[in-house]
Amino acid sequence: MSAVIPKYGENRPVTDGKYNKSLAVKCINGTFVGQKQENVLSFKGIPYVGAQPVGDLRWKAPVDVTPCDGVFEAFYYGKSPVQSPGDPAALYPMGEDCLSLNIWKAEGSAAGRPVMVWIYGGAFEVGGTTDPQYDCVNLVKENPDVIFVTINYRVSFMGFFHLAHLADGADYQDAPNLGLMDQMMALKWVHENIAAFGGAPENVTIWGESAGGASCSLLPLVKGSHRYFRRAIIQSGSPTQTRTPEQAIACTDKVMEALGCKTVADLKQVSAEKLAEVWTNLYGFFQKLGIRTFPERDGKYLPLDTWKAYEEGAAKDIVLLQGCNKDEMNTFLGVVGVDVWNAWADSRLEEKLAQLPDAEKALVKSYMDAIPGERYEATVRLFSQIMFIAPQIRLSEAQAKAGGKSYTYYYTVESALPLIKSGHASELSVVFNHPEFQDFTGRAYDEAFCRAMRKLWIQFARTGTPSPEWPLYNLEDKPVMVLDEKDIHPLAESELNIVDWERSYFLTNYYMP
């Protein structure tokens, strides 16, 4: 990591009545005492559940809070979700008791402030709010009228794990989508408590990147979700980042075999650390580039066909600001290296092609044959299309067909690091106002551009319109906003050739795994 990780601590109850009343906020489940840094107040590690998902609650839906008159410190982040190593969040203490959130606000008592709730990415495999890049102090200093929230949710084998097919799995129907259920519970807590911090519960924008962006595209499809937010900012994520029950079961069965387990009861005897070790060997994101863990299209919590749901208007009341980066998968290439990438891409390409009829296989081959350069160039471009770029445009198409609103962007700023180019997640240091984080950028980007891009995000959260110059996506002109370091400007998709409508767009029919 490019920054020193702050000292970790543990929030404790305040039992002696001695605390700073000016930094305390009364919520349903207790009074939480924050800290002050210059003019920014932070409240970290607030639990948004009544009981953490440990012991008998492992692989169970989150439990709602109950009223409490206690007083608690909110000085430190809660634990990171249990996961494989590699992500900054995994450098902090991890635990199954990880369901907490964090709030940043400017000092003062003004009410009715817009609220932005961040949902982190990490392929639904890794991640956590403890990543220093997600600290929101700089955002509050720049936008003191906005309240920022970041939420933890279960990932990987704790958050997305199909168990219902096992002999004793009938009581674990929720297990495949627990991470999304955690997000919903966190949003419920925000809805019920954010006014006490000065926030407007009727003016909440959910906001995420990668798996977090996919979450922000899926949450509008969850029954009852629209009461909790009005808008969604979706960076490099879409409803294509889901899987079928059959795909989920295949992953579970491999884990069961590796552990020698037969039942849920067997699994519950296995420590979180052992589960992480086995998962890392099978599917580790940084180790194997597994990319197998996704929410499940179960027909109950999520629709069987998420694209159809969008096209039929399930999310038309939610205004979207969403888009993709020009060279999405180049970040993965840069992180794992050319050899690991080539092995992964060859294997996954063979698997994807096996799903296609001959005519579609020929289209994919034609697309790849037209890409010059090293062997990896064709597969990087193809998987960028499959996983991020084409689905992002399809999301705009589906929302427009339903009569909904989508402001669509195309991010083109290039990293100084070899291979990464305008890769996945390279915009995070821009939107969080952390130019010191250069893991994916290799340099600080133009300051005026960064301010302008953040202004679009913040203005959208305030009003639902990022700027008068940004046209809504429509089915005729297909306009997108090009986020170029030297020139932010709208342009028709046909002038950019973001997708190959004949040779790559149809691949969105096959989802990701």
C-alpha positions as a Python dict, from the first residue, in 0.01 Angstrom:
ca = {
    (1, 'M'): (0, 0, 0),
    (2, 'S'): (107, 356, -66),
    (3, 'A'): (-8, 493, 267),
    (4, 'V'): (46, 403, 631),
    (5, 'I'): (-255, 224, 777),
    (6, 'P'): (-390, 409, 1085),
    (7, 'K'): (-372, 239, 1421),
    (8, 'Y'): (-660, -1, 1477),
    (9, 'G'): (-866, 18, 1792),
    (10, 'E'): (-1188, -120, 1931),
    (11, 'N'): (-1493, 89, 2015),
    (12, 'R'): (-1616, 43, 2371),
    (13, 'P'): (-1930, 129, 2566),
    (14, 'V'): (-1918, 452, 2767),
    (15, 'T'): (-2042, 357, 3111),
    (16, 'D'): (-1922, 644, 3330),
    (17, 'G'): (-2118, 920, 3159),
    (18, 'K'): (-1799, 1101, 3061),
    (19, 'Y'): (-1806, 1182, 2692),
    (20, 'N'): (-1817, 1486, 2468),
    (21, 'K'): (-2188, 1559, 2424),
    (22, 'S'): (-2118, 1783, 2126),
    (23, 'L'): (-1979, 1482, 1937),
    (24, 'A'): (-2259, 1244, 2032),
    (25, 'V'): (-2556, 1147, 1815),
    (26, 'K'): (-2855, 950, 1945),
    (27, 'C'): (-2966, 668, 1713),
    (28, 'I'): (-3217, 385, 1751),
    (29, 'N'): (-2953, 138, 1868),
    (30, 'G'): (-2758, 371, 2094),
    (31, 'T'): (-2585, 704, 2122),
    (32, 'F'): (-2260, 712, 1927),
    (33, 'V'): (-1972, 943, 2012),
    (34, 'G'): (-1756, 1050, 1720),
    (35, 'Q'): (-1430, 1233, 1675),
    (36, 'K'): (-1342, 1572, 1529),
    (37, 'Q'): (-1065, 1640, 1276),
    (38, 'E'): (-1050, 2010, 1196),
    (39, 'N'): (-1415, 2081, 1102),
    (40, 'V'): (-1503, 1723, 1007),
    (41, 'L'): (-1683, 1486, 1242),
    (42, 'S'): (-1644, 1112, 1191),
    (43, 'F'): (-1839, 824, 1341),
    (44, 'K'): (-1677, 488, 1273),
    (45, 'G'): (-1770, 128, 1338),
    (46, 'I'): (-2139, 183, 1413),
    (47, 'P'): (-2317, -155, 1405),
    (48, 'Y'): (-2623, -154, 1181),
    (49, 'V'): (-2749, -493, 1300),
    (50, 'G'): (-2893, -615, 1627),
    (51, 'A'): (-2665, -920, 1635),
    (52, 'Q'): (-2353, -995, 1434),
    (53, 'P'): (-2362, -1297, 1197),
    (54, 'V'): (-2155, -1530, 1413),
    (55, 'G'): (-2218, -1870, 1566),
    (56, 'D'): (-2573, -1983, 1489),
    (57, 'L'): (-2616, -1672, 1271),
    (58, 'R'): (-2336, -1763, 1031),
    (59, 'W'): (-2483, -1770, 677),
    (60, 'K'): (-2805, -1614, 806),
    (61, 'A'): (-2979, -1292, 702),
    (62, 'P'): (-2879, -978, 896),
    (63, 'V'): (-3073, -912, 1216),
    (64, 'D'): (-3236, -571, 1257),
    (65, 'V'): (-3136, -344, 1543),
    (66, 'T'): (-3340, -303, 1859),
    (67, 'P'): (-3375, 18, 2061),
    (68, 'C'): (-3090, 84, 2302),
    (69, 'D'): (-3014, 369, 2544),
    (70, 'G'): (-2645, 287, 2577),
    (71, 'V'): (-2361, 518, 2480),
    (72, 'F'): (-2078, 386, 2261),
    (73, 'E'): (-1754, 510, 2115),
    (74, 'A'): (-1749, 546, 1736),
    (75, 'F'): (-1378, 615, 1709),
    (76, 'Y'): (-1253, 315, 1509),
    (77, 'Y'): (-1354, 118, 1204),
    (78, 'G'): (-1517, -215, 1269),
    (79, 'K'): (-1355, -538, 1157),
    (80, 'S'): (-1307, -612, 790),
    (81, 'P'): (-1510, -897, 639),
    (82, 'V'): (-1337, -1236, 633),
    (83, 'Q'): (-1164, -1276, 295),
    (84, 'S'): (-858, -1397, 110),
    (85, 'P'): (-544, -1183, 146),
    (86, 'G'): (-446, -912, -100),
    (87, 'D'): (-688, -624, -50),
    (88, 'P'): (-596, -332, 182),
    (89, 'A'): (-897, -420, 399),
    (90, 'A'): (-737, -757, 476),
    (91, 'L'): (-447, -579, 647),
    (92, 'Y'): (-683, -490, 932),
    (93, 'P'): (-833, -731, 1183),
    (94, 'M'): (-1097, -942, 1010),
    (95, 'G'): (-1397, -1119, 1156),
    (96, 'E'): (-1740, -1254, 1090),
    (97, 'D'): (-1866, -978, 1323),
    (98, 'C'): (-1806, -715, 1057),
    (99, 'L'): (-2143, -548, 992),
    (100, 'S'): (-2082, -182, 1067),
    (101, 'L'): (-2084, 153, 890),
    (102, 'N'): (-1904, 487, 907),
    (103, 'I'): (-2029, 845, 873),
    (104, 'W'): (-1851, 1170, 794),
    (105, 'K'): (-2011, 1513, 818),
    (106, 'A'): (-1907, 1875, 848),
    (107, 'E'): (-1939, 2036, 1189),
    (108, 'G'): (-2269, 2216, 1238),
    (109, 'S'): (-2634, 2140, 1291),
    (110, 'A'): (-2777, 2213, 945),
    (111, 'A'): (-3046, 1960, 857),
    (112, 'G'): (-3157, 1812, 527),
    (113, 'R'): (-2815, 1745, 379),
    (114, 'P'): (-2788, 1505, 83),
    (115, 'V'): (-2640, 1167, 173),
    (116, 'M'): (-2402, 953, -32),
    (117, 'V'): (-2364, 588, 73),
    (118, 'W'): (-2051, 416, -63),
    (119, 'I'): (-2050, 41, -137),
    (120, 'Y'): (-1698, -90, -199),
    (121, 'G'): (-1588, -321, -478),
    (122, 'G'): (-1361, -622, -485),
    (123, 'A'): (-1533, -874, -714),
    (124, 'F'): (-1768, -967, -426),
    (125, 'E'): (-1455, -1148, -301),
    (126, 'V'): (-1257, -889, -107),
    (127, 'G'): (-1285, -535, 24),
    (128, 'G'): (-1387, -335, 327),
    (129, 'T'): (-1443, 17, 450),
    (130, 'T'): (-1109, 7, 628),
    (131, 'D'): (-931, 68, 297),
    (132, 'P'): (-772, 411, 361),
    (133, 'Q'): (-872, 524, 12),
    (134, 'Y'): (-1236, 528, 127),
    (135, 'D'): (-1174, 779, 406),
    (136, 'C'): (-1411, 1069, 335),
    (137, 'V'): (-1250, 1356, 525),
    (138, 'N'): (-1128, 1523, 206),
    (139, 'L'): (-1470, 1487, 45),
    (140, 'V'): (-1640, 1657, 340),
    (141, 'K'): (-1389, 1943, 342),
    (142, 'E'): (-1465, 2000, -25),
    (143, 'N'): (-1842, 1947, 14),
    (144, 'P'): (-1950, 2040, 366),
    (145, 'D'): (-2319, 2024, 274),
    (146, 'V'): (-2303, 1648, 199),
    (147, 'I'): (-2294, 1356, 443),
    (148, 'F'): (-2088, 1053, 341),
    (149, 'V'): (-2146, 697, 461),
    (150, 'T'): (-1944, 381, 393),
    (151, 'I'): (-2084, 37, 475),
    (152, 'N'): (-1931, -304, 538),
    (153, 'Y'): (-2097, -616, 399),
    (154, 'R'): (-2010, -984, 393),
    (155, 'V'): (-1805, -1097, 92),
    (156, 'S'): (-1687, -1422, -63),
    (157, 'F'): (-1782, -1749, 108),
    (158, 'M'): (-1950, -1564, 396),
    (159, 'G'): (-2163, -1335, 183),
    (160, 'F'): (-2244, -1530, -134),
    (161, 'F'): (-2249, -1904, -67),
    (162, 'H'): (-2519, -2141, -191),
    (163, 'L'): (-2612, -2393, 79),
    (164, 'A'): (-2976, -2481, 17),
    (165, 'H'): (-2888, -2790, -190),
    (166, 'L'): (-2717, -2958, 105),
    (167, 'A'): (-2904, -3216, 313),
    (168, 'D'): (-2953, -2970, 602),
    (169, 'G'): (-2956, -2656, 388),
    (170, 'A'): (-3330, -2578, 385),
    (171, 'D'): (-3288, -2305, 648),
    (172, 'Y'): (-3015, -2131, 445),
    (173, 'Q'): (-3213, -2001, 148),
    (174, 'D'): (-3068, -1651, 198),
    (175, 'A'): (-2702, -1757, 193),
    (176, 'P'): (-2639, -1684, -178),
    (177, 'N'): (-2729, -1314, -141),
    (178, 'L'): (-2632, -1223, 214),
    (179, 'G'): (-2394, -948, 102),
    (180, 'L'): (-2679, -767, -73),
    (181, 'M'): (-2906, -825, 227),
    (182, 'D'): (-2640, -667, 449),
    (183, 'Q'): (-2634, -363, 220),
    (184, 'M'): (-3012, -337, 243),
    (185, 'M'): (-3001, -354, 622),
    (186, 'A'): (-2735, -82, 629),
    (187, 'L'): (-2952, 136, 402),
    (188, 'K'): (-3248, 77, 634),
    (189, 'W'): (-3036, 195, 928),
    (190, 'V'): (-2930, 504, 733),
    (191, 'H'): (-3293, 576, 641),
    (192, 'E'): (-3402, 556, 1005),
    (193, 'N'): (-3108, 735, 1168),
    (194, 'I'): (-2935, 972, 927),
    (195, 'A'): (-3162, 1268, 1013),
    (196, 'A'): (-3001, 1271, 1358),
    (197, 'F'): (-2670, 1349, 1184),
    (198, 'G'): (-2828, 1623, 971),
    (199, 'G'): (-2892, 1407, 666),
    (200, 'A'): (-3204, 1392, 451),
    (201, 'P'): (-3339, 1034, 447),
    (202, 'E'): (-3539, 1120, 137),
    (203, 'N'): (-3227, 1233, -50),
    (204, 'V'): (-2992, 933, -43),
    (205, 'T'): (-2767, 829, -332),
    (206, 'I'): (-2607, 486, -331),
    (207, 'W'): (-2264, 485, -488),
    (208, 'G'): (-2020, 206, -573),
    (209, 'E'): (-1751, 74, -803),
    (210, 'S'): (-1694, -275, -948),
    (211, 'A'): (-1881, -516, -718),
    (212, 'G'): (-2005, -206, -539),
    (213, 'G'): (-2127, -66, -870),
    (214, 'A'): (-2291, -399, -954),
    (215, 'S'): (-2457, -387, -612),
    (216, 'C'): (-2590, -40, -689),
    (217, 'S'): (-2739, -178, -1012),
    (218, 'L'): (-2895, -477, -834),
    (219, 'L'): (-3033, -311, -523),
    (220, 'P'): (-3300, -125, -726),
    (221, 'L'): (-3430, -470, -828),
    (222, 'V'): (-3477, -579, -465),
    (223, 'K'): (-3832, -556, -338),
    (224, 'G'): (-3885, -257, -108),
    (225, 'S'): (-3548, -98, -179),
    (226, 'H'): (-3670, 224, -341),
    (227, 'R'): (-3780, 372, -9),
    (228, 'Y'): (-3413, 388, 92),
    (229, 'F'): (-3253, 575, -200),
    (230, 'R'): (-3344, 793, -499),
    (231, 'R'): (-3034, 769, -712),
    (232, 'A'): (-2742, 540, -790),
    (233, 'I'): (-2388, 615, -904),
    (234, 'I'): (-2258, 300, -1072),
    (235, 'Q'): (-1890, 286, -1162),
    (236, 'S'): (-1792, -20, -1369),
    (237, 'G'): (-2071, -243, -1246),
    (238, 'S'): (-2392, -380, -1390),
    (239, 'P'): (-2665, -645, -1354),
    (240, 'T'): (-2449, -882, -1557),
    (241, 'Q'): (-2237, -942, -1246),
    (242, 'T'): (-2459, -1221, -1118),
    (243, 'R'): (-2473, -1600, -1145),
    (244, 'T'): (-2722, -1886, -1158),
    (245, 'P'): (-2792, -2127, -872),
    (246, 'E'): (-2614, -2398, -1072),
    (247, 'Q'): (-2298, -2189, -1101),
    (248, 'A'): (-2312, -2109, -730),
    (249, 'I'): (-2360, -2476, -637),
    (250, 'A'): (-2054, -2575, -842),
    (251, 'C'): (-1840, -2338, -635),
    (252, 'T'): (-1984, -2460, -307),
    (253, 'D'): (-1930, -2824, -398),
    (254, 'K'): (-1562, -2764, -473),
    (255, 'V'): (-1517, -2602, -134),
    (256, 'M'): (-1703, -2885, 39),
    (257, 'E'): (-1482, -3141, -132),
    (258, 'A'): (-1163, -2957, -36),
    (259, 'L'): (-1276, -2937, 327),
    (260, 'G'): (-1414, -3290, 345),
    (261, 'C'): (-1753, -3153, 454),
    (262, 'K'): (-2094, -3295, 366),
    (263, 'T'): (-2341, -3068, 546),
    (264, 'V'): (-2392, -2713, 670),
    (265, 'A'): (-2338, -2848, 1019),
    (266, 'D'): (-1994, -2968, 908),
    (267, 'L'): (-1916, -2630, 756),
    (268, 'K'): (-2014, -2444, 1072),
    (269, 'Q'): (-1746, -2637, 1260),
    (270, 'V'): (-1479, -2499, 1026),
    (271, 'S'): (-1306, -2181, 1137),
    (272, 'A'): (-1329, -1867, 926),
    (273, 'E'): (-951, -1880, 885),
    (274, 'K'): (-961, -2234, 744),
    (275, 'L'): (-1244, -2141, 507),
    (276, 'A'): (-1039, -1845, 384),
    (277, 'E'): (-735, -2067, 332),
    (278, 'V'): (-927, -2320, 122),
    (279, 'W'): (-1110, -2050, -73),
    (280, 'T'): (-782, -1875, -149),
    (281, 'N'): (-638, -2194, -295),
    (282, 'L'): (-944, -2250, -510),
    (283, 'Y'): (-1069, -1906, -608),
    (284, 'G'): (-849, -1640, -446),
    (285, 'F'): (-900, -1310, -627),
    (286, 'F'): (-538, -1194, -609),
    (287, 'Q'): (-401, -1547, -623),
    (288, 'K'): (-615, -1714, -891),
    (289, 'L'): (-816, -1427, -1041),
    (290, 'G'): (-1111, -1649, -959),
    (291, 'I'): (-1396, -1408, -1044),
    (292, 'R'): (-1660, -1669, -957),
    (293, 'T'): (-1841, -1508, -664),
    (294, 'F'): (-2153, -1311, -752),
    (295, 'P'): (-2503, -1251, -621),
    (296, 'E'): (-2744, -1520, -732),
    (297, 'R'): (-3035, -1479, -972),
    (298, 'D'): (-3259, -1699, -760),
    (299, 'G'): (-3599, -1571, -874),
    (300, 'K'): (-3677, -1473, -514),
    (301, 'Y'): (-3440, -1204, -392),
    (302, 'L'): (-3314, -1119, -741),
    (303, 'P'): (-3501, -1173, -1068),
    (304, 'L'): (-3405, -1464, -1290),
    (305, 'D'): (-3339, -1217, -1572),
    (306, 'T'): (-3201, -887, -1443),
    (307, 'W'): (-3191, -732, -1791),
    (308, 'K'): (-3558, -806, -1847),
    (309, 'A'): (-3638, -652, -1509),
    (310, 'Y'): (-3463, -331, -1609),
    (311, 'E'): (-3626, -322, -1951),
    (312, 'E'): (-3968, -369, -1792),
    (313, 'G'): (-3913, -71, -1562),
    (314, 'A'): (-3821, -226, -1226),
    (315, 'A'): (-3569, 56, -1169),
    (316, 'K'): (-3716, 335, -1381),
    (317, 'D'): (-3784, 547, -1072),
    (318, 'I'): (-3416, 543, -974),
    (319, 'V'): (-3199, 796, -1159),
    (320, 'L'): (-2863, 651, -1264),
    (321, 'L'): (-2522, 806, -1320),
    (322, 'Q'): (-2313, 522, -1453),
    (323, 'G'): (-2037, 423, -1688),
    (324, 'C'): (-1713, 243, -1754),
    (325, 'N'): (-1340, 294, -1810),
    (326, 'K'): (-1182, 266, -2153),
    (327, 'D'): (-943, -20, -2063),
    (328, 'E'): (-1119, -198, -1777),
    (329, 'M'): (-940, -533, -1765),
    (330, 'N'): (-596, -379, -1809),
    (331, 'T'): (-587, -328, -1433),
    (332, 'F'): (-620, -703, -1380),
    (333, 'L'): (-347, -760, -1639),
    (334, 'G'): (-121, -515, -1460),
    (335, 'V'): (-187, -665, -1116),
    (336, 'V'): (-137, -1035, -1197),
    (337, 'G'): (115, -1001, -1482),
    (338, 'V'): (111, -1120, -1840),
    (339, 'D'): (173, -1492, -1775),
    (340, 'V'): (-102, -1533, -1514),
    (341, 'W'): (-335, -1324, -1727),
    (342, 'N'): (-277, -1534, -2039),
    (343, 'A'): (-340, -1858, -1852),
    (344, 'W'): (-659, -1723, -1693),
    (345, 'A'): (-785, -1565, -2015),
    (346, 'D'): (-724, -1877, -2223),
    (347, 'S'): (-912, -2093, -1975),
    (348, 'R'): (-1202, -1853, -1931),
    (349, 'L'): (-1228, -1788, -2305),
    (350, 'E'): (-1257, -2160, -2375),
    (351, 'E'): (-1528, -2181, -2112),
    (352, 'K'): (-1721, -1883, -2252),
    (353, 'L'): (-1695, -1999, -2613),
    (354, 'A'): (-1840, -2336, -2517),
    (355, 'Q'): (-2165, -2156, -2430),
    (356, 'L'): (-2199, -2001, -2776),
    (357, 'P'): (-2348, -2131, -3101),
    (358, 'D'): (-2109, -2147, -3396),
    (359, 'A'): (-2227, -1819, -3549),
    (360, 'E'): (-2154, -1630, -3228),
    (361, 'K'): (-1817, -1803, -3186),
    (362, 'A'): (-1727, -1675, -3532),
    (363, 'L'): (-1822, -1320, -3432),
    (364, 'V'): (-1599, -1338, -3123),
    (365, 'K'): (-1310, -1473, -3330),
    (366, 'S'): (-1357, -1194, -3584),
    (367, 'Y'): (-1355, -935, -3305),
    (368, 'M'): (-1033, -1069, -3154),
    (369, 'D'): (-858, -1115, -3490),
    (370, 'A'): (-906, -745, -3561),
    (371, 'I'): (-706, -640, -3251),
    (372, 'P'): (-333, -594, -3317),
    (373, 'G'): (-46, -629, -3073),
    (374, 'E'): (67, -880, -2814),
    (375, 'R'): (-131, -1196, -2744),
    (376, 'Y'): (-293, -1046, -2435),
    (377, 'E'): (-430, -741, -2616),
    (378, 'A'): (-718, -931, -2777),
    (379, 'T'): (-827, -1108, -2460),
    (380, 'V'): (-796, -796, -2245),
    (381, 'R'): (-1016, -606, -2488),
    (382, 'L'): (-1266, -892, -2517),
    (383, 'F'): (-1305, -943, -2143),
    (384, 'S'): (-1332, -569, -2090),
    (385, 'Q'): (-1630, -584, -2325),
    (386, 'I'): (-1786, -893, -2165),
    (387, 'M'): (-1746, -795, -1803),
    (388, 'F'): (-1782, -418, -1796),
    (389, 'I'): (-1811, -209, -2111),
    (390, 'A'): (-2090, -371, -2313),
    (391, 'P'): (-2303, -436, -1999),
    (392, 'Q'): (-2264, -72, -1898),
    (393, 'I'): (-2404, 44, -2230),
    (394, 'R'): (-2678, -218, -2212),
    (395, 'L'): (-2777, -83, -1871),
    (396, 'S'): (-2826, 259, -2028),
    (397, 'E'): (-3022, 104, -2313),
    (398, 'A'): (-3246, -91, -2075),
    (399, 'Q'): (-3310, 207, -1850),
    (400, 'A'): (-3395, 426, -2151),
    (401, 'K'): (-3629, 162, -2296),
    (402, 'A'): (-3819, 158, -1968),
    (403, 'G'): (-3856, 535, -1962),
    (404, 'G'): (-3599, 578, -1687),
    (405, 'K'): (-3304, 815, -1666),
    (406, 'S'): (-2937, 730, -1709),
    (407, 'Y'): (-2646, 972, -1729),
    (408, 'T'): (-2372, 764, -1890),
    (409, 'Y'): (-1996, 828, -1888),
    (410, 'Y'): (-1684, 694, -2056),
    (411, 'Y'): (-1364, 745, -1853),
    (412, 'T'): (-1047, 775, -2062),
    (413, 'V'): (-772, 909, -1832),
    (414, 'E'): (-462, 690, -1858),
    (415, 'S'): (-240, 562, -1579),
    (416, 'A'): (135, 615, -1584),
    (417, 'L'): (181, 248, -1492),
    (418, 'P'): (270, -8, -1759),
    (419, 'L'): (-22, -211, -1895),
    (420, 'I'): (-296, -50, -1684),
    (421, 'K'): (-392, 240, -1916),
    (422, 'S'): (-744, 364, -1827),
    (423, 'G'): (-804, 54, -1623),
    (424, 'H'): (-1059, -70, -1372),
    (425, 'A'): (-1064, 127, -1042),
    (426, 'S'): (-809, 381, -1165),
    (427, 'E'): (-1066, 658, -1109),
    (428, 'L'): (-1109, 587, -736),
    (429, 'S'): (-838, 825, -619),
    (430, 'V'): (-1011, 1096, -823),
    (431, 'V'): (-1364, 1055, -685),
    (432, 'F'): (-1243, 1018, -325),
    (433, 'N'): (-1003, 1312, -351),
    (434, 'H'): (-699, 1106, -254),
    (435, 'P'): (-432, 1191, -513),
    (436, 'E'): (-170, 1032, -288),
    (437, 'F'): (-307, 687, -369),
    (438, 'Q'): (-136, 594, -693),
    (439, 'D'): (-151, 214, -688),
    (440, 'F'): (-348, 214, -1015),
    (441, 'T'): (-262, 561, -1146),
    (442, 'G'): (116, 591, -1109),
    (443, 'R'): (75, 967, -1086),
    (444, 'A'): (-151, 1243, -958),
    (445, 'Y'): (-400, 1342, -1226),
    (446, 'D'): (-470, 1700, -1333),
    (447, 'E'): (-618, 1877, -1032),
    (448, 'A'): (-873, 2081, -1228),
    (449, 'F'): (-1003, 1767, -1400),
    (450, 'C'): (-1032, 1583, -1068),
    (451, 'R'): (-1229, 1867, -911),
    (452, 'A'): (-1457, 1887, -1214),
    (453, 'M'): (-1526, 1512, -1209),
    (454, 'R'): (-1606, 1512, -838),
    (455, 'K'): (-1835, 1810, -890),
    (456, 'L'): (-2040, 1604, -1136),
    (457, 'W'): (-2078, 1322, -882),
    (458, 'I'): (-2169, 1556, -595),
    (459, 'Q'): (-2409, 1766, -797),
    (460, 'F'): (-2588, 1451, -909),
    (461, 'A'): (-2626, 1345, -545),
    (462, 'R'): (-2759, 1687, -452),
    (463, 'T'): (-3009, 1733, -733),
    (464, 'G'): (-3028, 1427, -960),
    (465, 'T'): (-2863, 1615, -1248),
    (466, 'P'): (-2482, 1612, -1276),
    (467, 'S'): (-2468, 1922, -1500),
    (468, 'P'): (-2676, 2100, -1763),
    (469, 'E'): (-2421, 1996, -2026),
    (470, 'W'): (-2460, 1623, -1958),
    (471, 'P'): (-2742, 1482, -2175),
    (472, 'L'): (-2949, 1185, -2066),
    (473, 'Y'): (-2880, 865, -2257),
    (474, 'N'): (-3139, 802, -2527),
    (475, 'L'): (-3192, 525, -2779),
    (476, 'E'): (-3139, 747, -3084),
    (477, 'D'): (-2822, 950, -3023),
    (478, 'K'): (-2680, 735, -2739),
    (479, 'P'): (-2491, 1029, -2586),
    (480, 'V'): (-2224, 973, -2322),
    (481, 'M'): (-2005, 1211, -2125),
    (482, 'V'): (-1637, 1158, -2204),
    (483, 'L'): (-1431, 1206, -1889),
    (484, 'D'): (-1104, 1308, -2050),
    (485, 'E'): (-828, 1465, -1843),
    (486, 'K'): (-804, 1764, -2077),
    (487, 'D'): (-1165, 1793, -2191),
    (488, 'I'): (-1488, 1671, -2032),
    (489, 'H'): (-1744, 1669, -2312),
    (490, 'P'): (-2052, 1481, -2439),
    (491, 'L'): (-2026, 1271, -2753),
    (492, 'A'): (-2241, 1015, -2933),
    (493, 'E'): (-2144, 651, -2875),
    (494, 'S'): (-2119, 607, -3252),
    (495, 'E'): (-1826, 850, -3258),
    (496, 'L'): (-1650, 666, -2977),
    (497, 'N'): (-1718, 304, -3073),
    (498, 'I'): (-1740, 206, -2708),
    (499, 'V'): (-1897, -127, -2800),
    (500, 'D'): (-1897, -342, -3110),
    (501, 'W'): (-2271, -371, -3157),
    (502, 'E'): (-2239, -673, -3387),
    (503, 'R'): (-1945, -867, -3244),
    (504, 'S'): (-1941, -804, -2868),
    (505, 'Y'): (-2271, -655, -2749),
    (506, 'F'): (-2459, -987, -2770),
    (507, 'L'): (-2224, -1132, -2508),
    (508, 'T'): (-2421, -946, -2241),
    (509, 'N'): (-2684, -1220, -2282),
    (510, 'Y'): (-2449, -1463, -2108),
    (511, 'Y'): (-2378, -1279, -1782),
    (512, 'M'): (-2027, -1297, -1633),
    (513, 'P'): (-1918, -1637, -1494),
}
